[in-house]
Amino acid sequence: MSENKQAGMVFSVFEERRKHMKNLFCPISSERMNEQVPRITALLVIVAVILAFAFNSLVIMAFVAADFFIRAFTQMKFSPLSCLAYWITQLLKLPAKPIDKAPKIFAARMGFVMSLAFAVLFAAQFSTSATVIAGVLVFFAGLEFAFAFCAGCTIYSYLVLPFYKN
């Protein structure tokens, strides 16, 4: 086999891995979603995290991590918290504002890592570390809820997306 053919095969393998990693870290989607739903979901995350610490509940912390996992890594339309948020937006008749879904998926992946970290740290009785991470998560969720500022989306747009554009 010629060197050019071998190099082409190696490049092909690396290109396939690059595409896989691109979709893992930098979700590409033409889907749109109503901005009101993640904003209300952020409020529900804040409430859940506060309740988890108020009741010293690892179950609630695990629920928050599972909810982020569903939003970040599955094809399900709604997680439990986002489903509740959708119902609230319908009940309050909040106007729909379509936004790109891909950055929200990336943000949910960041939320999953943070919520899993605070649950594991809490379970390991590193309560100060768990509280700091949960505080950062609540801060970011607060920015999303109050100002429609998505820290994960900002990271996605400025630090991740430019490296994966074709």
C-alpha positions in Angstrom: 0.0 0.0 0.0 1.3 3.4 -0.9 2.2 6.0 1.7 -0.5 8.4 0.3 -3.1 5.7 0.7 -2.0 5.0 4.3 -2.0 8.7 5.1 -5.5 9.0 3.6 -6.8 6.2 5.8 -5.3 7.6 8.9 -6.7 11.1 8.0 -10.1 9.5 7.5 -10.1 7.8 10.9 -9.0 11.1 12.6 -11.7 13.0 10.6 -14.4 10.6 11.9 -13.2 11.0 15.4 -13.2 14.8 15.0 -16.8 14.8 13.8 -17.8 12.6 16.8 -16.1 14.9 19.3 -17.5 17.9 17.5 -21.1 16.6 18.0 -20.3 15.7 21.6 -18.9 19.0 22.7 -20.4 21.3 20.1 -23.9 20.2 19.3 -25.0 21.1 15.8 -28.8 21.5 15.4 -31.2 23.3 13.2 -33.8 23.0 15.9 -35.3 26.0 17.6 -36.9 26.3 21.0 -39.0 28.8 23.0 -36.6 30.9 25.1 -39.2 31.1 27.9 -38.9 27.4 28.7 -35.2 27.3 29.6 -35.6 30.6 31.6 -38.4 29.0 33.7 -36.4 25.8 33.9 -33.5 27.8 35.3 -35.8 29.1 38.1 -36.9 25.6 38.8 -33.3 24.5 39.0 -32.6 27.3 41.5 -35.6 26.1 43.7 -34.5 22.5 43.5 -30.9 23.2 44.5 -32.1 25.4 47.4 -34.5 22.6 48.5 -31.7 20.0 48.2 -29.5 22.0 50.7 -32.4 23.0 52.9 -33.5 19.4 53.4 -30.0 18.0 53.2 -31.3 15.8 50.4 -29.0 13.8 48.1 -32.1 12.5 46.3 -33.0 16.1 45.2 -29.4 16.7 44.1 -29.4 13.5 42.1 -32.7 14.5 40.6 -31.2 17.8 39.4 -28.3 15.9 37.9 -30.6 13.4 36.2 -32.7 16.3 34.8 -29.7 18.0 33.3 -28.6 14.6 31.9 -31.9 14.2 30.1 -31.7 17.6 28.6 -28.0 17.3 27.7 -27.7 13.8 26.3 -31.0 12.4 25.2 -33.4 13.0 22.4 -36.4 13.5 24.8 -38.3 16.6 24.1 -38.6 17.5 27.8 -36.9 16.6 31.1 -39.2 16.7 34.2 -38.2 20.3 35.0 -38.4 21.5 31.4 -41.8 19.9 31.1 -43.0 21.7 34.2 -41.5 24.9 32.8 -43.3 24.4 29.5 -46.6 24.0 31.3 -45.9 27.1 33.3 -45.2 29.1 30.1 -48.5 27.8 28.7 -50.4 28.6 31.9 -49.0 32.2 32.1 -49.4 32.6 28.3 -45.8 33.8 27.9 -45.0 34.9 24.4 -42.8 32.4 22.4 -39.4 33.7 21.4 -37.6 31.1 19.2 -33.9 30.6 19.8 -31.2 28.1 18.7 -31.4 24.8 20.7 -27.7 23.7 20.3 -26.2 26.2 22.7 -28.8 25.2 25.3 -27.7 21.6 24.9 -24.1 22.6 25.5 -25.2 24.6 28.6 -27.2 21.6 29.9 -24.0 19.5 29.5 -22.2 22.0 31.7 -25.1 22.0 34.1 -24.9 18.2 34.3 -21.2 18.2 35.1 -21.7 20.9 37.8 -24.8 19.2 39.3 -23.1 15.8 39.3 -20.1 17.3 40.9 -22.0 18.9 43.7 -24.0 15.7 44.3 -20.9 13.6 44.5 -19.1 16.1 46.7 -22.1 16.3 49.0 -22.3 12.5 49.2 -18.6 12.4 50.1 -19.2 15.0 52.8 -17.2 17.8 51.2 -20.0 20.2 51.9 -18.1 23.4 51.4 -16.9 22.3 47.9 -20.5 21.1 47.1 -21.9 24.4 48.3 -19.5 26.4 46.2 -20.3 24.5 43.0 -24.0 24.6 43.7 -23.7 28.3 44.3 -22.0 28.8 40.9 -24.8 26.7 39.3 -27.4 28.8 41.0 -25.7 32.0 40.0 -25.6 30.9 36.3 -29.2 29.7 36.5 -30.1 33.1 38.0 -28.5 34.9 35.1 -30.6 32.8 32.7 -33.8 33.3 34.6 -33.5 37.0 35.3 -31.6 38.3 32.3 -31.9 35.6 29.6 -28.1 35.4 29.8 -26.9 31.9 29.2 -23.3 31.5 30.4 -23.0 28.1 28.7 -24.4 29.6 25.5 -21.8 32.4 25.6 -19.0 29.9 26.1 -20.4 27.8 23.3 -20.6 30.8 20.9 -17.2 32.4 21.6 -15.0 29.6 22.7 -16.3 26.4 21.2 -18.2 27.1 18.0 -15.3 29.0 16.2 -13.1 26.0 16.5 -15.6 23.6 14.9 -16.9 25.7 12.0 -16.2 23.9 8.7 
